Amino acid sequence: MSRLLSPETNEYIHDLSSQLNAYSRIRPALYEKYQVRRGLRNGDGTGVMAGLTEVGSVKGYYIEDGEKQPMEGRLLYRGISVEDLIRGCVNENRFGFEETAYLLLMGQLPNRAQLEQFQRAMDEMRPLPHMFTEDMIIKAPSQDIMNKLGRSILTLYSYDDDPETMTLENQLRLAMQLIARTPMIVAHGYAAKRCYFDKASLYIHRAQPGKGTAENILAAIREDQQYTEEEARLLDLCLMLHAEHGGGNNSTFTCRVISSSYTDIFSSIAAAVGSLKGPRHGGANIKCKQMMDYIAQTVKDWKDDDEVAACIANLLRGRGYDHSGLVYGMGHAVYTLSDPRAKVLKRFSRTLAEKRGMGDRLELIERVERITPQVFSAVTGKEKIMCANVDLYSGFVYDMLGIPEELYTPLFATARMVGWCAHRMEEIFSGSRIIRPAYKAVGPKNPFVPLDDRL
């Protein structure tokens, strides 16, 4: 019910929705009858092949003798293991997100000179257009920063001197600008939300030249602009892990579908942002954090497996947290034995967790990860190979960094902007055809009835 409409109009909409209910649901049996691949998934859980990509690869199983076999998860960026990419940056004691962006966009790792030139270009592109923050963010604050990000991206079209030219050079320029500017849009959107909806002080920080994306984010969202090297390194690692996840995830596929119509980059990326916002996709990291808060408050002894298992069983029965019957952060459409992103985050978060006095919380999350598959089988009677996905640990990392919940998904979008842009360029320069799957009409045929003869 909307407070902006009259009681009469609200009541009318309520009555309309009751009538609409019968026409809003397709009978499940029809999907089986016509062999519809719901969710573009095959019967064995594998994805329907909808395209080809060289940008990223997600491996969580293999097919042997026609059967799906589980395996340890692997995530490849342009053929390079993300774990090897992170290991290289950690061993050389440097930030890696900009290098990751170059790799995904350009198809190969940069040498030192190429990386430094790319970073200089990102520095130049990072500031938002003149009066953009004042006119588009502060004057129209939003309670949801993802919606503000999508609207701001669409509005950037009006501030560009060549938003439509479909050359590779121009599309690369626009992609780099979006990657560079997204952190500042997110930070300024958060500042406006914090001021006008949370009644806190307003502070707007400019981009800091010579600093990378992770450092700029932490400096921009904190009132005193202070952060530690360890904090920035951990956030940088999160950005690297979230930068790309193949062409089949919902937001990237959304970007490719819309890009295939040959529309502008701002329209394509704004649609991807809308997709990522959903709690079944990028918004799941907030759900994981809130669910873990619920478990932490409900379970008296965090080290008691039986008590934790009982709480998880209640969640699966729809008796706790949001009553969805889901354990957020557990299970994945592709990964079976493990999600490499979750493994990396868990490993690198341990040191800071101990320093912040959050080691017990990390152990509780690990206990939920370990126990949930057993409880799932006991409650549902189904055997299912299930691993923790990245959302189970990313929310914990953001919480440990003092990042508020409303920024979890926008930070995901900040990182994934790279993958979206890389996939968009691949789609428009190699896809060649608009993506248009088929839908079968299953509704009844009805005669037209003159207006005065209708009941």
Buried (B, 14 or more C-beta within 10 A) or exposed (E): EEEEEEEEEEEEBEEEEEEEEEEEEEEEEEBEEEEBEEEBEEEEEBBEEEBEBEBBBBBBBEEEEEEBEBBBBBBBBBEBBBBEBBEBBBEEEBBBBBBBBBBBBBEEBBEEEBBEEBBEBBBEBBBBBEEBBEEBBBEEBBEBBBBBBBBBBBBBBEEBEEBEEEEEEBBBBBBBBBBBBBBBBBBBBBBBBBBBEEEEEEBBBBBBEEBBBBBBBBBBBBEEEEBEEEBBBBBBBBBBBBBBBBBBBBBBBBBBBBBBEEBBBBBBBBBBBBBBBBBEBBBBBBBBBBBBBBBBEBBEEBEEEEBBBEBBBBBBEEEBBBEBBBBBBBBBBBBBEBBBBBBBBBEBBBEBBEEBEBBEBBBBBBBBBEBBBEBBEEBEEEEEEBBBBBBBBBBBBBBBBEBBBBBBBBBBBBBBBBBBBBBBBBBBEEBEEEBEEEEEEEEEEEEEEEEEEEE
